[in-house]
Amino acid sequence: MNLTILDVVKKEVTKLLVVGIIYPISDSQWVSPLQVVPKKSGMTVMKNQHDELNSWRVCIDYRRLNQATCMDHFPLPFIDQVLEKLSGKSHYYFLDGFSS
């Protein structure tokens, strides 16, 4: 892994550690491979050797972990069912995953 890509990975991992999405472990059978790919607009923006801004996406392959995960037997409701239950209510709460 070249130094630029290594820096991208370090910044992304540090960000995820700080917000508590991930935590350090010493050994795990569920370590997943990752790749870093360029994208037009990204979370991690860095200057290259020509002082041009490049953005990178850190992609983690969770297929092995997904195979070991139990299937959810409680599917999400259809949107029309959710809207029907919300109609006429005065308070709402929205929960979104971490993204910045």
C-alpha positions as CSV (number, residue, x, y, z in Angstrom):
1,M,0.0,0.0,0.0
2,N,1.5,3.3,-1.0
3,L,1.9,6.1,1.5
4,T,-1.0,8.2,0.2
5,I,-3.4,5.3,0.4
6,L,-2.1,4.3,3.8
7,D,-2.7,7.9,5.1
8,V,-6.3,7.7,3.7
9,V,-6.9,4.5,5.6
10,K,-5.4,5.9,8.8
11,K,-7.6,9.0,8.7
12,E,-10.7,7.0,8.0
13,V,-10.0,4.5,10.8
14,T,-9.1,7.3,13.3
15,K,-12.4,9.0,12.4
16,L,-14.4,5.8,13.0
17,L,-12.5,5.2,16.3
18,V,-13.2,8.7,17.6
19,V,-17.0,8.5,17.0
20,G,-17.2,5.0,18.5
21,I,-18.3,3.1,15.4
22,I,-15.2,0.8,15.7
23,Y,-12.9,-0.2,18.5
24,P,-9.5,-1.7,18.7
25,I,-9.1,-5.5,19.1
26,S,-6.1,-7.7,19.3
27,D,-7.2,-10.7,17.3
28,S,-10.4,-11.7,15.4
29,Q,-11.5,-14.3,13.0
30,W,-13.7,-11.7,11.4
31,V,-11.0,-9.4,10.0
32,S,-12.2,-8.1,6.7
33,P,-10.2,-7.1,3.7
34,L,-10.4,-3.5,2.4
35,Q,-9.7,-1.5,-0.7
36,V,-9.3,2.2,-1.3
37,V,-10.8,3.5,-4.5
38,P,-11.0,7.1,-5.9
39,K,-14.3,8.8,-6.2
40,K,-15.5,12.2,-7.4
41,S,-16.8,13.4,-4.0
42,G,-15.7,11.7,-0.9
43,M,-15.3,11.7,2.8
44,T,-11.5,11.7,2.8
45,V,-10.0,14.5,0.7
46,M,-6.2,14.7,0.3
47,K,-3.8,16.6,-1.8
48,N,-1.6,14.6,-4.2
49,Q,2.0,15.4,-5.2
50,H,0.7,18.1,-7.6
51,D,-1.4,19.9,-4.9
52,E,-4.6,18.6,-6.5
53,L,-7.4,17.5,-4.3
54,N,-8.3,13.8,-4.6
55,S,-11.0,12.0,-2.8
56,W,-10.9,8.4,-1.8
57,R,-13.4,5.8,-0.5
58,V,-12.4,3.1,1.9
59,C,-14.4,-0.1,1.0
60,I,-14.6,-3.0,3.4
61,D,-15.6,-6.5,2.2
62,Y,-18.0,-7.9,4.8
63,R,-19.2,-11.0,2.8
64,R,-17.6,-13.5,5.3
65,L,-19.1,-11.7,8.3
66,N,-22.5,-11.5,6.5
67,Q,-22.5,-15.2,5.9
68,A,-22.1,-15.8,9.7
69,T,-24.8,-13.3,10.7
70,C,-28.2,-14.6,11.6
71,M,-31.0,-13.6,9.3
72,D,-33.4,-11.0,10.6
73,H,-36.8,-12.5,11.0
74,F,-38.5,-9.2,11.7
75,P,-38.5,-7.4,8.3
76,L,-39.0,-3.6,8.1
77,P,-42.6,-2.5,7.5
78,F,-43.7,-1.1,4.2
79,I,-43.5,2.7,3.9
80,D,-47.3,3.0,3.6
81,Q,-47.8,1.2,6.9
82,V,-45.3,3.5,8.6
83,L,-47.0,6.6,7.1
84,E,-50.4,5.4,8.3
85,K,-49.2,5.0,11.9
86,L,-47.5,8.5,11.8
87,S,-50.5,10.3,10.4
88,G,-52.0,12.7,13.0
89,K,-49.1,12.5,15.4
90,S,-47.5,15.6,16.7
91,H,-43.9,14.4,17.5
92,Y,-41.5,12.6,15.3
93,Y,-38.0,11.2,15.8
94,F,-35.5,10.5,13.0
95,L,-32.4,8.4,13.5
96,D,-29.7,8.4,10.9
97,G,-26.4,6.5,10.8
98,F,-23.1,8.3,11.1
99,S,-22.1,10.1,7.9
100,S,-19.9,13.2,7.4
